[in-house]
Amino acid sequence: RFATGVTVVTIAGPDGPMGFTANSFSSLSLDPALVLWSPAKASQRYPFFASARHYAIHVLGQDHADLPARFSKGGPGFEGLDWHQNAEGVPVLTGALARFDCAQHATHDGGDHLIIVGQVLRLALEEGAPLVFANGRFGGFTG
């Protein structure tokens, strides 16, 4: 019963770009600039994201409603998408409402998830309406 925003976290994987859909994103600190997200330990991609030194968190807009499924289990990932690399070699998607380029700052055990804290190296912002996840569905605000 709790609505969240939707993000895709990306890394440079051992065999190319990798992405992970996550709604466990949160701002943590302004000074220093820190954010966090929490991948499930049961995910096959977990080891790659848990050990990544750099990653990008993309806050999705309503016009990116197709992206969460692309970066969920069994999705096609980066296949056929427009992307480029940031200064740290991390694959970044175009057009996200916000993008946080991060260096891993700390990790903490969170039961069946890992809490990954990132230091924000750069922030990019775009205009648009946010993609929201609630009650098992993606959507946006009305009225």
C-alpha positions as a LaTeX table, in Angstrom:
\begin{tabular}{lrrr}
\hline
Residue & $x$ (\AA) & $y$ (\AA) & $z$ (\AA) \\
\hline
Arg1 & 0.00 & 0.00 & 0.00 \\
Phe2 & 3.03 & 2.23 & $-0.35$ \\
Ala3 & 3.72 & 3.95 & $-3.67$ \\
Thr4 & 7.35 & 4.30 & $-4.73$ \\
Gly5 & 9.30 & 5.73 & $-7.60$ \\
Val6 & 11.00 & 3.36 & $-10.02$ \\
Thr7 & 14.69 & 3.24 & $-10.84$ \\
Val8 & 17.05 & 1.24 & $-12.99$ \\
Val9 & 20.56 & 0.80 & $-11.60$ \\
Thr10 & 23.30 & 0.13 & $-14.16$ \\
Ile11 & 26.84 & $-1.18$ & $-13.99$ \\
Ala12 & 29.58 & $-2.27$ & $-16.36$ \\
Gly13 & 29.28 & $-6.06$ & $-15.99$ \\
Pro14 & 31.95 & $-8.61$ & $-16.87$ \\
Asp15 & 30.26 & $-9.35$ & $-20.21$ \\
Gly16 & 28.85 & $-5.90$ & $-20.97$ \\
Pro17 & 26.29 & $-3.48$ & $-19.56$ \\
Met18 & 23.92 & $-4.72$ & $-16.85$ \\
Gly19 & 20.78 & $-3.22$ & $-15.34$ \\
Phe20 & 18.63 & $-3.90$ & $-12.28$ \\
Thr21 & 15.10 & $-2.56$ & $-11.69$ \\
Ala22 & 14.77 & $-1.26$ & $-8.13$ \\
Asn23 & 12.19 & 0.69 & $-6.18$ \\
Ser24 & 14.31 & 0.60 & $-3.03$ \\
Phe25 & 16.04 & 3.91 & $-3.81$ \\
Ser26 & 16.32 & 6.70 & $-1.25$ \\
Ser27 & 18.26 & 9.86 & $-0.53$ \\
Leu28 & 20.40 & 9.41 & 2.58 \\
Ser29 & 22.56 & 12.49 & 3.14 \\
Leu30 & 23.14 & 15.91 & 1.63 \\
Asp31 & 26.61 & 16.45 & 3.12 \\
Pro32 & 28.21 & 14.30 & 1.88 \\
Ala33 & 25.80 & 13.53 & $-0.94$ \\
Leu34 & 24.77 & 9.90 & $-0.36$ \\
Val35 & 21.96 & 7.75 & $-1.75$ \\
Leu36 & 21.03 & 4.12 & $-1.16$ \\
Trp37 & 19.36 & 1.21 & $-2.86$ \\
Ser38 & 18.89 & $-2.45$ & $-1.93$ \\
Pro39 & 19.21 & $-5.39$ & $-4.34$ \\
Ala40 & 17.77 & $-8.78$ & $-3.39$ \\
Lys41 & 20.42 & $-11.34$ & $-2.51$ \\
Ala42 & 18.43 & $-14.01$ & $-4.38$ \\
Ser43 & 18.89 & $-12.24$ & $-7.72$ \\
Gln44 & 21.27 & $-13.90$ & $-10.17$ \\
Arg45 & 22.72 & $-10.43$ & $-10.85$ \\
Tyr46 & 23.23 & $-9.68$ & $-7.14$ \\
Pro47 & 26.97 & $-10.54$ & $-6.96$ \\
Phe48 & 27.80 & $-8.14$ & $-9.80$ \\
Phe49 & 25.89 & $-5.22$ & $-8.31$ \\
Ala50 & 27.07 & $-5.90$ & $-4.74$ \\
Ser51 & 30.71 & $-5.69$ & $-5.83$ \\
Ala52 & 30.43 & $-2.84$ & $-8.36$ \\
Arg53 & 32.66 & 0.10 & $-7.44$ \\
His54 & 30.67 & 2.50 & $-9.66$ \\
Tyr55 & 27.05 & 2.52 & $-10.79$ \\
Ala56 & 24.33 & 4.85 & $-12.07$ \\
Ile57 & 20.82 & 5.12 & $-10.65$ \\
His58 & 18.21 & 6.27 & $-13.20$ \\
Val59 & 14.91 & 7.66 & $-11.89$ \\
Leu60 & 12.31 & 6.73 & $-14.50$ \\
Gly61 & 9.55 & 8.87 & $-15.95$ \\
Gln62 & 6.13 & 7.75 & $-17.16$ \\
Asp63 & 7.46 & 7.62 & $-20.71$ \\
His64 & 9.86 & 4.86 & $-19.58$ \\
Ala65 & 7.16 & 2.42 & $-18.44$ \\
Asp66 & 8.74 & $-0.31$ & $-20.64$ \\
Leu67 & 12.13 & $-0.17$ & $-18.88$ \\
Pro68 & 11.33 & $-1.91$ & $-15.55$ \\
Ala69 & 10.46 & $-5.17$ & $-17.34$ \\
Arg70 & 13.59 & $-4.90$ & $-19.52$ \\
Phe71 & 15.79 & $-4.97$ & $-16.42$ \\
Ser72 & 13.80 & $-7.51$ & $-14.40$ \\
Lys73 & 14.41 & $-11.27$ & $-14.42$ \\
Gly74 & 14.35 & $-12.58$ & $-17.99$ \\
Gly75 & 14.12 & $-9.13$ & $-19.61$ \\
Pro76 & 16.21 & $-8.17$ & $-22.65$ \\
Gly77 & 18.24 & $-5.59$ & $-20.73$ \\
Phe78 & 20.25 & $-3.22$ & $-22.93$ \\
Glu79 & 19.45 & $-5.05$ & $-26.18$ \\
Gly80 & 18.21 & $-2.44$ & $-28.68$ \\
Leu81 & 18.47 & 0.52 & $-26.25$ \\
Asp82 & 20.26 & 3.81 & $-26.74$ \\
Trp83 & 22.98 & 4.19 & $-24.11$ \\
His84 & 26.48 & 5.51 & $-23.58$ \\
Gln85 & 29.18 & 5.34 & $-20.90$ \\
Asn86 & 29.86 & 7.91 & $-18.21$ \\
Ala87 & 33.37 & 8.95 & $-17.10$ \\
Glu88 & 33.68 & 5.83 & $-14.92$ \\
Gly89 & 32.71 & 3.49 & $-17.77$ \\
Val90 & 29.21 & 2.82 & $-16.39$ \\
Pro91 & 26.45 & 2.41 & $-19.00$ \\
Val92 & 23.87 & 5.19 & $-18.74$ \\
Leu93 & 20.41 & 5.40 & $-20.26$ \\
Thr94 & 19.18 & 8.53 & $-22.04$ \\
Gly95 & 16.21 & 10.58 & $-20.89$ \\
Ala96 & 15.87 & 9.55 & $-17.24$ \\
Leu97 & 14.21 & 12.16 & $-15.00$ \\
Ala98 & 17.27 & 12.03 & $-12.77$ \\
Arg99 & 20.54 & 10.15 & $-12.93$ \\
Phe100 & 22.89 & 9.72 & $-10.01$ \\
Asp101 & 26.42 & 8.63 & $-10.99$ \\
Cys102 & 27.78 & 6.98 & $-7.84$ \\
Ala103 & 30.83 & 5.40 & $-6.26$ \\
Gln104 & 30.13 & 2.67 & $-3.73$ \\
His105 & 30.55 & 4.21 & $-0.28$ \\
Ala106 & 29.42 & 1.37 & 2.03 \\
Thr107 & 27.31 & $-1.78$ & 2.18 \\
His108 & 25.22 & $-3.12$ & 5.05 \\
Asp109 & 23.43 & $-6.41$ & 5.57 \\
Gly110 & 19.68 & $-6.00$ & 5.25 \\
Gly111 & 18.35 & $-9.53$ & 5.71 \\
Asp112 & 17.49 & $-10.90$ & 2.26 \\
His113 & 18.71 & $-7.63$ & 0.68 \\
Leu114 & 21.98 & $-5.71$ & 0.73 \\
Ile115 & 21.85 & $-1.99$ & 1.50 \\
Ile116 & 24.26 & $-0.27$ & $-0.88$ \\
Val117 & 25.21 & 3.32 & $-0.06$ \\
Gly118 & 26.62 & 5.37 & $-2.90$ \\
Gln119 & 28.45 & 8.68 & $-2.89$ \\
Val120 & 26.98 & 10.85 & $-5.62$ \\
Leu121 & 29.66 & 11.95 & $-8.06$ \\
Arg122 & 27.32 & 13.68 & $-10.54$ \\
Leu123 & 23.62 & 14.43 & $-10.91$ \\
Ala124 & 21.70 & 14.98 & $-14.14$ \\
Leu125 & 18.06 & 16.18 & $-14.19$ \\
Glu126 & 15.33 & 16.24 & $-16.86$ \\
Glu127 & 11.73 & 17.46 & $-16.82$ \\
Gly128 & 8.86 & 14.99 & $-16.84$ \\
Ala129 & 6.29 & 13.06 & $-14.84$ \\
Pro130 & 7.61 & 10.28 & $-12.57$ \\
Leu131 & 6.85 & 6.60 & $-13.03$ \\
Val132 & 5.24 & 5.22 & $-9.87$ \\
Phe133 & 4.84 & 1.66 & $-8.60$ \\
Ala134 & 1.93 & 0.78 & $-6.29$ \\
Asn135 & $-0.32$ & $-2.24$ & $-5.71$ \\
Gly136 & 1.68 & $-4.33$ & $-8.21$ \\
Arg137 & 1.29 & $-1.87$ & $-11.08$ \\
Phe138 & 3.21 & 0.93 & $-12.76$ \\
Gly139 & 1.52 & 4.25 & $-13.39$ \\
Gly140 & 1.52 & 7.93 & $-12.50$ \\
Phe141 & $-0.36$ & 10.66 & $-10.73$ \\
Thr142 & $-3.83$ & 11.73 & $-11.84$ \\
Gly143 & $-5.82$ & 14.84 & $-11.00$ \\
\hline
\end{tabular}
